[in-house]
Amino acid sequence: MKTRKLGTLEVSEIGMGCMGFSHGYGQIPDEATSIEAILAGYEAGCTFFDTAEAYGPNLLPKNRGHNERIVGKAMKRLGVPRKDYVIATKLHLPTDEAKAKGVYQAIRDHLLASLERLEMEYADLYYLHRINPDIPVEEVAEAMGKLVGEKLILGWGLSQVPVTVIERAHNIYPVSAVQNIYSMVERDVEENVIPYCLEHGIGVVPFSPIASGLLSGKITANTEFEKNDDVRNWVPQLKKENIVGNQPIIDLLWQFAGLKEATPAQISLAWMLHKYPNVVPIPGSKNKGRILENLKASEVVLSEDEFQRLEKALSECEIHGHRGFDESEKNRFLGRR
Ligand SMILES: NC(=O)c1ccc[n+]([C@@H]2O[C@H](COP(=O)([O-])OP(=O)(O)OC[C@H]3O[C@@H](n4cnc5c(N)ncnc54)[C@H](OP(=O)(O)O)[C@@H]3O)[C@@H](O)[C@H]2O)c1
């Protein structure tokens, strides 16, 4: 698979979001099935795997690290040199911990716990999962710089942040990547986050690039989601009225899918890959077949003319449901509607 740069890190141009093996999309698979799916992704050319300390069943504190352990075991099973894959993980930084230990020590402690679960000596990319308004991002940037100096991480990033926060952080220590929500139905980052990142050599890692499955064309207003740990019960685009309202976008994707002998999910990924050279989407799936389908979007190359036609038609569609990306520890989306 072609590669792209996130700061100085080189990654496959499509990564794997591993969250669903532990949280977020209903019943989780057994560990062996998850590991097999991750190995299949690597075999298909994926070298970039996204996890987080928080990803565990129902996001319960007692389940912290469930996903990191799976990713760690899968990489061990792979048995390839450590430099052949890129692992991104994330931390939440509670105010009391930062106050008690200092920002650097608090972050370092979270990182060491993640590394132990991953069974790795370093993480390639370490994100602050959400900004904590009690803690200046400058202090986080400084701490991340120190951790790079200690070779415990190779780069760092921020998630669900506006450009003002990225700029403040990047001025203290270079940010490798920003992980915000981005898909055909969540395009706020196009306004100034992506342009700023492009100008400053920062990668953009869109999460939920298939809009939690909506852009695969396989979800209808009649689709019932599991009640157990399934974010699709509150993701705005998946409210029944928004599924109906966004149908013209799904129709457009089917039209291009027919034209390119591809699937709607692949077209939605090919669209963002064509649009920006610094974007590396991390679609998520618990299903090996869909993981391979999504990774194969790398082979669906839109011509400039096709892209312009798609872009124009998309810009004429009204988008229903909106989450936006400006979130923090005090303003987390989870549970809001
Ligand atoms: N930084 C953050 O705050 C944040 C937030 C959310 C996620 N993330 C990261 O971003 C990754 C991706 O986010 P996401 O999982 O929400 O992305 P997504 O790929 O937009 O949505 C995943 C959902 O879409 C379905 N899906 C994916 N590909 C499909 C396909 N080709 N056909 C049909 N259905 C498909 C999956 O179903 P199945 O599993 O049943 O196949 C799953 O229900 C996560 O795994 C996680 O690592 C980060």
The ligand as a Gaussian input file, in Angstrom:
#p B3LYP/6-31G(d) Opt

LIG

0 1
 N      -10.092000      10.136000      18.771000
 C      -11.331000       9.827000      19.062000
 O      -11.985000      10.473000      19.879000
 C      -11.962000       8.650000      18.373000
 C      -13.363000       8.469000      18.395000
 C      -13.887000       7.364000      17.736000
 C      -13.060000       6.484000      17.065000
 N      -11.713000       6.670000      17.075000
 C      -10.787000       5.765000      16.349000
 O      -11.141000       5.814000      14.981000
 C      -11.409000       4.501000      14.497000
 C      -12.468000       4.577000      13.437000
 O      -13.660000       5.148000      13.959000
 P      -15.026000       4.381000      13.767000
 O      -14.829000       2.965000      14.187000
 O      -16.096000       5.186000      14.358000
 O      -15.072000       4.434000      12.131000
 P      -16.068000       4.033000      11.007000
 O      -15.328000       3.072000      10.137000
 O      -16.609000       5.278000      10.412000
 O      -17.282000       3.285000      11.720000
 C      -17.219000       1.963000      12.192000
 C      -18.577000       1.325000      12.000000
 O      -18.826000       1.269000      10.602000
 C      -18.991000      -0.079000      10.196000
 N      -18.228000      -0.264000       8.952000
 C      -16.931000       0.076000       8.741000
 N      -16.572000      -0.243000       7.477000
 C      -17.661000      -0.777000       6.904000
 C      -17.925000      -1.304000       5.609000
 N      -16.980000      -1.325000       4.682000
 N      -19.171000      -1.783000       5.355000
 C      -20.117000      -1.761000       6.312000
 N      -19.934000      -1.281000       7.546000
 C      -18.714000      -0.797000       7.853000
 C      -18.451000      -0.929000      11.310000
 O      -19.195000      -2.119000      11.366000
 P      -18.544000      -3.552000      11.708000
 O      -17.591000      -3.375000      12.846000
 O      -19.721000      -4.375000      12.064000
 O      -17.875000      -4.011000      10.454000
 C      -18.700000      -0.073000      12.530000
 O      -20.029000      -0.264000      12.979000
 C      -11.808000       3.718000      15.752000
 O      -11.634000       2.323000      15.577000
 C      -10.875000       4.299000      16.784000
 O       -9.601000       3.687000      16.686000
 C      -11.162000       7.755000      17.705000

